Each structure stands twice: as C-alpha cells, then as structure tokens.
Amino acid sequence: MEVLVSPLERFDLNQPSSKLIDNKICVYDYADKEYQDFYFKKITTYISYRYPSVRLLIGGTYNIELPLNWRVLATNDHDYQCHLTPIEELLHYDNQIPVFNPFCPGVPKIMDVEIQSINPNPIEHFVGKLPKKNLLVMPIGNKSNSRTKVYSKEFGEEVIYPECIFASDDIDMSKCEIDLWSMID
C-alpha cells in the first residue's frame, strides 16, 4: 500500500518501518469544517493487521489493493459531491471516484471504479493509525501510466504528479462530504 509523502513522491508502507521516521504522510483533514485541507502529518503509530483484501480497477487503467473493510471517497458525475463509501457497496452500485493530486492545479478527474477481484484470505496490511476525520491520500498507478504531467517553474522541467484516491479504515465512521467544485483553484 502506497501513501503520498510529498506532492511528487510516493512511499510503500510495506518497506521497513525505519524509513517512516522522517516522513510525514499526506492526509485530508476534515475535522474542522472551517479549515478542511490536505496536510502532511507525522503519523507515529502504525498497525499491522490481517484482513481480506479487494483489488479495485479505477478508470480501466489503475489497480489498487485495499483491505475489504475500508471506505473510499466516491462521487457521481452530475454534482461532484463526494461521500465515504464502504468498499462492499461498490459491489452493488455503479460508482465513480475522484482522482487527483491535491497539490497539482486543475480539475479532478472522475473515473469509474469497479471491484476486479476479492481475496477472501486474510492478508497482512501495514497502515498508519490516522486521527479521526482524516483520509489517507493514496497514489495509484506508476510514472509510466500517470496522466498528470505539469511544467513546474520551481523545478524548471515537466514533473509527474502521482494521481491519488482517498480512503480510510472502518474505525472512523464519521460522515465526510466534500464538494469538489470548492477545491478547484
């Protein structure tokens, strides 16, 4: 499972945990209605647990494997209102998912999401324990299939912003609603 540790850099949580000491993980913090935003937070507690997993196919291109008990930020293409949706519900309804890098300017892409496969055998998952009302920002795909390339004045060259989805575990069942139109700069 990968997380965003800078606007351009992804980090695989299955690497040795000693590499996490200096990294902050990108989260969407919606705890305060007035100041909802994306932050890089220092996560000090990581948990490892075994749970069945699901492989999602996003936009017909990207695959990501998540624990079956998680929730993803899903939407529809007519009002751009996002809600946390349990992964199990993706089996029963047509859903779409917003895909964007929170630090890259532009309009979020709305992509179809479907369950490609379910692995009923418990798999080891290593994840950070997030504060309540925080979503994990998770890059999808890789550099070769990323569609978000932007010329950066800061770097003086074209850079690839990893496209991301947003998810949380089932522990925090708080309601999350996001209006994508309000996020467009």
Sequence and secondary structure as in RCSB ss.txt:
>XXXX:A:sequence
MEVLVSPLERFDLNQPSSKLIDNKICVYDYADKEYQDFYFKKITTYISYRYPSVRLLIGGTYNIELPLNWRVLAT
NDHDYQCHLTPIEELLHYDNQIPVFNPFCPGVPKIMDVEIQSINPNPIEHFVGKLPKKNLLVMPIGNKSNSRTKV
YSKEFGEEVIYPECIFASDDIDMSKCEIDLWSMID
>XXXX:A:secstr
 EEESSSS EEETTS GGGGTT  EEEEE SSGGG EEEEE    EEEEEEEEEEEEETTTEEEEEETT EEEEB
 TTT EEEEEEGGGGGTS EEEEE  TTS S  EEEEEEEEEEEEEEEEEEEE   TTEEEEEE S GGG   EE
EETTTTEEEE   EEEEE SS     EEEHHHH  
